[in-house]
Amino acid sequence: MHGKGPWWQDKFNQQCVRITAAREIVINILHETEEHLSASDIYMKAHAVSPEIGLTTIYRTLELLEQMRIVQKFDFGDGHARFELLNNPGGKGHHHHLICVKCKKIIDYKDFIDDEINCLGKTQDFLSQKYNFQINDHLVSFYGVCENCRAVAG
């Protein structure tokens, strides 16, 4: 269990970063969603909670949270950066993404089978040895066409 406060407070304390209302609101928004939100999406939700929060504050907050490794930024090819919390207790856990190149739908994939885990583990070990690189984590995104778009194209 982490200190007295929410799980992310330890990172702020360790890095001597002040917890502001805007930072807490952004983290809570990301914690409470299953979606891959853009900065604009986060701004709309934050503005509903606290109308004085501006879009610039949201961008700065997301940049800081990304630097602190609290938030992960994704580019799924739709022209908008999307954000998720890293290491979110009670959240999605480790997952990969399936991205439809037509409708831009994003599917979280976490139902890994043993063969997939073994294959990724071997790939990670191989790359680590080949490049003398300590791998701490990985992100995997698969791009293709979803079932609905294939049916429409039919």
Summary of the structure (lengths in Angstrom):
residues: 154
radius of gyration: 17.9
end to end distance: 51.4
largest distance: 55.7
contacts: 359
relative contact order: 0.12
helix: 42%
strand: 16%
